[in-house]
């Protein structure tokens, strides 16, 4: 299990961003006592999903 700080360091982002992703439901985590823990499998799934989102074409409304 990884801490929020571990994930933030791994992704080179802030801890606030990681917590925001957890609150939005984009990154699965378990809350143990007062602290979040993220399984490596859940982080990998999040990263795989992000890669899919980046590779899918997006329609942007004009006007």
C-alpha positions in Angstrom: 0.0 0.0 0.0 1.2 3.5 -0.9 0.6 6.7 1.1 -0.6 9.9 -0.6 2.9 11.2 -0.3 4.3 8.1 -2.0 1.9 8.5 -4.9 2.5 12.3 -5.2 6.3 11.6 -5.3 5.9 8.9 -7.9 3.7 11.0 -10.1 5.7 14.2 -9.4 2.6 16.1 -8.3 1.3 17.6 -5.1 -0.3 15.7 -2.3 -3.4 18.0 -2.7 -3.8 16.9 -6.3 -3.7 13.2 -5.2 -6.3 13.8 -2.5 -8.4 15.7 -5.0 -8.3 12.7 -7.4 -9.4 10.4 -4.5 -12.3 12.7 -3.6 -13.4 12.9 -7.2 -13.4 9.1 -7.4 -10.8 9.0 -10.1 -8.2 7.2 -7.9 -9.3 4.4 -5.6 -8.0 4.5 -2.1 -8.8 3.1 1.4 -9.0 5.3 4.4 -7.2 3.7 7.4 -7.7 5.7 10.5 -7.3 9.3 9.2 -5.0 8.4 6.3 -5.5 7.3 2.7 -3.7 4.3 1.4 -3.6 3.4 -2.3 -2.9 0.0 -3.7 -0.4 -0.2 -6.5 -2.9 -2.0 -8.6 -5.3 0.9 -8.2 -2.6 3.4 -9.1 -1.7 1.3 -12.2 -5.4 1.2 -13.2 -5.7 5.0 -12.8 -2.6 5.5 -15.0 -3.9 3.1 -17.6 -7.3 4.9 -17.7 -5.5 8.3 -18.0 -3.5 7.0 -21.0 -6.8 5.9 -22.6 -8.3 9.3 -22.1 -5.3 11.0 -23.6 -5.4 8.8 -26.7 -9.2 9.1 -27.3 -10.2 12.0 -29.6 -12.2 14.7 -27.9 -14.9 16.8 -29.5 -14.6 20.4 -28.6 -17.6 22.7 -29.3 -16.9 25.7 -31.4 -18.6 29.0 -30.8 
